């Protein structure tokens, strides 16, 4: 079960925890299970997050696999251009 690190403002949706353990073979599955476990996260996911797996950032490729033992980090998306 991957340990997922949450940055900054995302932590309030999981009771202030810096990390949570969540099952998921893909990013989509991981986010779905995270929202089931911590319902307040669904709003944050809907607002837009990025997911880093072993240092590679994914913004929309939710079918990307989550390898066993990967470092997974959720980051609030920052708008701009």
C-alpha positions, 0 to 999 in steps of 0.5 A: 500500500503506497504511502502518499505524502500531501503538501500544504493545503491538502493536509486539512482534508485528511485531518492534518496528516502529512502522509496517508496510506492508500491502495491504488494500482493507477493514479485514478484508483489511488485518488478514488480510494483516497476520496473514499477514505477521506471524503473531504479530499474529493473537493480538493481533487475536483479543484485540481491536483498534481501527482508526483510519482518518483519525482515525475509530475502527472497532471491529467494522466490518471491511468498512469500506474503506481509502481510498488514502493514508489514515492507518491506526492500530491500537490495542489495545482497552481494556476498561471501562465 
